[in-house]
């Protein structure tokens, strides 16, 4: 196993729809093993293959007592209720997004690294993590699902994971304590979703990346400055650690 480099926003592979896997061989297993090690070293709760430079439909995700490696994952069922939450991404260091809409529960059909068909039912934050990672396989980032004013720089007391943000506090004994910001709220209590959004985000009829609403990190006119801002923010937010995971 090996720890791979996690790519950032300026790499085209992150904006490309990944190809389906057709061969379940030793190469695929090595990639999955590397993704697990890379995700846990970050550390993080999920990682998609494009984030380590492999444009194929593979992800790993680990949350509490659930750990899955999914090949060719497909969301086949979404709950009608949508919730909003704060997300971060290893590929967008220094930034987080507030009120990212996701379906509260999903059912995912996929194959394991050996080719066996499996189904995963996920609710609440694990469902959010899976939706975040599956978005990566379609070249979609969390910043595409929210208006630009909802994208902000990481605060000094925040720790970023892939798809999750934690508050870091210092206890009376001087030891740092982390508390996940999992304060999701029903989307109905927020402003209407952006055009083209369905439950859980972009639907199959939503516009392609080139025609999505612009955000501070996605508009064509600011592509170069966005890349610079992302990299400079890593230095400015040195006190904030970044987490992520999954091939």
Secondary structure, DSSP 8 states (H G I E B T S, - for coil): --------TT-GGGGS--B-----SHHHHHHHHHHHHHHHHHT-SEEEGGGGT--BSEEEEEETTEEEEEEEEEEEEE-S-EEEEEEE-TTSTTEEEEEEEEESEEEEEEE-TTS-EEEEEEEHHHHHHHHHHHHHHTT--GGGSS-GGGEEE--TTEEEETTEEEEEEE-TTS-EEEEE----EEGGGS----TTEETTEE-TTS--GGGS---TTT-GGGHHHHHHHHHHHHHHTTTS-B-----
